Amino acid sequence: MRRVLIGTPSHDGRIDVHYAHSLMQTARLCWQQEIDLHEIYLAYDAIIQNARNDLVALAIEHKFDDLIFIDSDQEWEPSWPIRLLARPPPSHGGQTGSKPVWATTTNGPIG
């Protein structure tokens, strides 16, 4: 079974509700695809590079097959990690867009 780690740095120790929803939906899809999905959060490190380096070290130490970085304020299409993992090796990158409108307003989505 493929072992995948979603590594999430969080400088303030919080995750966004949209992140949590996306992660739960992704976990369900991974279970259906027989992908062993784990997540780890590194909080309170203001230097993002240090947090990411620590996540890489943890992924290697615990023998994960893949590591996906997703920031704690991101929302994503739940099937995106599975589609990314389906691509041929050796490595891949995916890019998210800028924060959605709901992340920059106080009253939720506009429109």
Secondary structure as the mmCIF struct_conf table of DSSP 4:
data_model
#
loop_
_struct_conf.conf_type_id
_struct_conf.id
_struct_conf.beg_label_comp_id
_struct_conf.beg_label_asym_id
_struct_conf.beg_label_seq_id
_struct_conf.end_label_comp_id
_struct_conf.end_label_asym_id
_struct_conf.end_label_seq_id
STRN STRN1 ARG A 2 SER A 10
TURN_TY1_P TURN_TY1_P1 HIS A 11 ASP A 12
BEND BEND1 GLY A 13 GLY A 13
HELX_RH_AL_P HELX_RH_AL_P1 VAL A 17 GLN A 32
TURN_TY1_P TURN_TY1_P2 GLN A 33 GLU A 34
STRN STRN2 ILE A 35 ALA A 43
BEND BEND2 TYR A 44 TYR A 44
BEND BEND3 ALA A 46 ALA A 46
HELX_RH_AL_P HELX_RH_AL_P2 ILE A 48 GLU A 61
TURN_TY1_P TURN_TY1_P3 HIS A 62 LYS A 63
BEND BEND4 ASP A 65 ASP A 65
STRN STRN3 ASP A 66 PHE A 69
TURN_TY1_P TURN_TY1_P4 SER A 72 ASP A 73
TURN_TY1_P TURN_TY1_P5 PRO A 78 SER A 79
HELX_RH_AL_P HELX_RH_AL_P3 TRP A 80 LEU A 85
TURN_TY1_P TURN_TY1_P6 ALA A 86 ALA A 86
BEND BEND5 ARG A 87 ARG A 87
HELX_LH_PP_P HELX_LH_PP_P1 PRO A 88 PRO A 88
BEND BEND6 PRO A 89 PRO A 90
BEND BEND7 SER A 98 SER A 98
HELX_LH_PP_P HELX_LH_PP_P2 LYS A 99 PRO A 100
HELX_RH_3T_P HELX_RH_3T_P1 VAL A 101 THR A 104
BEND BEND8 THR A 106 GLY A 108
#
